[in-house]
Amino acid sequence: MSAFAELPLLIEPAQLASRLAAPELILVDLTSPTRYGAGHIPGAHFVDPKRTQLGQPPAPGLLPEHKHLEQLFTELGHNPNAVYVVYDDEGGGWAGRFIWLLDVIGHQHYHYLDGGLLAWQAENRELSTRVPPAATQAVSLSIDPTPTATREYLQSRLGAADLAIWDARSPSEYSGEKALAQKAGHIPGAINFEWTAGMDPSRALRIRQDMQAQLDRLGITADKEIITHCQTHHRSGFTYLAAKVLGYPRVKAYAGSWGEWGNHLDTPVER
């Protein structure tokens, strides 16, 4: 049985620290080259966040090319029995996006280190500069479309009573005051709850303990299908993760996000 078998999606530094030697663990660091090089959780593999995105305008947040995705997971030593623990240093944006990638490749064994590197450092836990070697055994991946909402799918669902569109962008982007695409504003019916509002600065950017109450107040509830987005599905990596942590049964990421929606001729926009 895996050393992580009884743990919830959200784990604490102490729970990870006692399992760093578990053979099934693949520990993923999504900070930055500089931060990783200065010291990371022992055994962590660095993944440049850019590798989790397609990176091409107008919708850089779309899924990477299949061959690049397979190369990434080859280097990590991906296998069916792997248990991933993922962290970053920004409260969960890039880590949540990586968890979405794991859902996309149909791998359900994963955990998020709540607060990430900041929480680990706050407890004065060990850091390492050793870089684990990249694996070379090629992996073949199949894609599950279920965790992803395409633009066409989202447009077909607009106005549905059981849909909540969670816009993780800033209020100024949501209102249209700040434009990062040809169109400014938001998807009709979308609810704005900025990603950083879901983090607790007093607890090393852990997910807020009253997150459920905040979302209930806004109508982002578990009885609805949740489709979350931002500009490039980076910030909405956090909101995707938060909905998963709360146990919401129907969660999708709109990976095209506003980069696609705000630059498409046929998409409706509200301001």
N, C-alpha and C positions, 0 to 999 in steps of 0.2 A: 504494500500500500504506500502511496505517496506520502511524504512528510507534510505535504500541504493539504491533504485530503479533507480535513475537518475545518479548514479556514474559510472565512468569507472572502468575497471579492476584495474588500478593503482590509488591508493589514497594516499593522504597526511596526516600527523599527525593531522592537524586541522579537516579534514573531519571525521577521526575516533573519535577524542576526543569528538566531538559534538553528537556522536551516540553510546557512550559506554553503555548507558542504554537501547538501543533498544532491545526488547524482542526476536527478531529473530536472534540476533548476537551470533555466536560462534567464539570466538577469540582464535586463536591457536598460541602458542609460541613454536618455534623450535630452541631454543638456546642451552643451556646445563643445567643440574641440578644446577650447581653452579651459573650460570648467572641468571637463573630463581629465585632461592632462594634469591639472593641478591636484587632482585627487578624487577618486570615485569609490563607490561601495565595492569592496573586494570581490573580484570575479565578474564584474559587470562588463558587458560588451557595449561599446559605444555605437549608436546608430545615429548618423546625421539626420535630423528631422526632415531635411530636404528629400531624403531618399524615400520618405513615406508618401510623397506627393508626385503627381505627374509633372508639375512644374512648368506647364505651357499655358500661355494666355489664350483665351480670356478666362479659363477655368483651371488654374494651376492645382486646385485641390482635388482633382479627380484621381482615381486610382493610378498608381504607376503602371508602366507597361509590364505585361506579364513576365517577360524575361528578366526585367529588373527586380520584380518582386521575388521571383524564384532565386535570383542571385543573392538578394538580401537574406532570405531565410536559409539558403545554403550556408552562407558565412556564419550564421548563428547556430548552426547544427540542429536545425529544426527536425523534430521527429514526433511520431504520434503520442509518445509518452511524456513529452516535455511539459514542464510547468513553467510558465513565464511569470516573472515578476518585473513590472515595468515602473520606471520613475523618471521624473524630470526635475527641474528646479524652478518651475513657474506655476505650480499649483495643479497641474494635470492636463494641460492642453495637448502637448505632444504625446504624453503618455496615453491619454484617452484616445487620440487618433491611432496610436499603435494597437490599442485594444480593439478598435474598430477593424483594423487590418486583420487581426487574429480572428475576429468573427467572420470576416470576408473569406478567409481561407478555411473556415470551418473548424478552427481549433479553439476549444472551449476551456482549456485548462490555463487560467491566468489569474493574476492578482495585481492590484495597484497599491504601491506603497504610499499610504496617505501622507501628504505633505512632502513626499519625495526626498530629494537630497537635503532640503532645508530641515525637515524633521529629523533625519538621520544625524545631521551635524549638530542640531540643537541638543541632542543627547550625548554629544562628544564621542560618537562611535567611530570605529576605525575607518580610515580611508586608505586607499592604495593607488599607486601609480603604475602598477603592473598591468599590461595589456594582454588579455587572454588571446591565444591564437585563433584565427578564423578557421572554421571547419571547411572541408573541401568536398564532402560527400554530397553530390548534387541531389536536390529535392525537386519533385514535381508537384505542383499545386493546382487544385481546382478551385474555382471561384463560386461562392454562394452569393447570389444577388440579393438575398433577403435583407441583410443589414443596411442596404443602400437604397435611397430614394432617388430615382432619376428625375430630371426636370419634367419629363412627360408624365411620370407617375404623380408627382406632386401637383401638377396642374389638373390632373384628373380627379384629385381628392379635394381641391379647394372648396370650402364651404361645407364639408362633411361635418356632421354633429360630433362624430367620434374622433376628430382630428385636432391635435394641438401642434402648431408650428412654433418651435422654440427658437427665437432669433437671439443669438449670443453676442451680437455686435453691440457697439456703444449706442447710447440713446441718440446721439447726434447722427449716426449713420442710419438708425432706424427711422428717425423723423425726416430724413432727407436733407438735413442741414449740412451734413458732410457727405460728399459724393465720391465714391471710389469706383464708379462704373458710369456708363453712358446714362443710365437711369438712376435716380436717387429716391430713397424711400424704403418701403418694405413689402414683402409678399402679403397680399390681402389676407387678413385674419391672423397674421403672425403676432405672437406675444413676445415682448422684449424683456429679457432678463439677462443682463450682461454677464459674461462668464466670470469675471473677477468678483461679482457680487455673491457668488456661491462659495467663495473661499474665506477662511477665517484667519486674518493676519496675526491674531494673538496666539494662534496654534500652528505656526509654521506653514500657513496656507493649506491646512487640512480642509476637507469639505465641511461646510457649516453643519453644525449639529441640528439646526432648525431648518435644514434645506427642504424637508418634506412640507413643513408648514408654509414656507415661502412659495413653493410651487402650487400647493393647494389653493392658496389665496389668489394666485394668478390664473387658475384653471388649467394648469399643466398637470393633469391627474392621471393616475394609473389605469383608469378605465378607457383612456383614449390612446390612439396611435400617436406616438411622439415622433415628429420629424424635426431634427435640429440642424441648424446651419449657422454660418457666419459669413466671412468673405471668401475664405479658402478652405474651410473645414479644418482649421487649426484651433481657433478658440472654441469651436463647437465640438472639438475632441473632448474638452472638459465636460460640456453639457451632455454629450452622449454617454460619457463615463458616469456622470452623476445620476442620470436616469437608470442606468444599469445597476448602480450601487443600491438605489432605492427599490430595485426589484420590479421596475416597470416591464410588463411582458411584451409590449410592442414598441420597439425603439428603432428608428432608422436615422441614418445621417444623409443629409443632402450634400453630397461631396462636391457637386458643382458650385453650390452656395451662391452668394451674391455675385461673385465673379462671372458666373454663367447667367444667372437670372437677370441681373442688372444690365447685361450686354446683349440680351436676346431680343429680337424684334417683336416676338409674339407673347411676351410675358406681361401679365397685369401687375401694376404697382400701386400701392397706396402711400399717401403722405399724411 
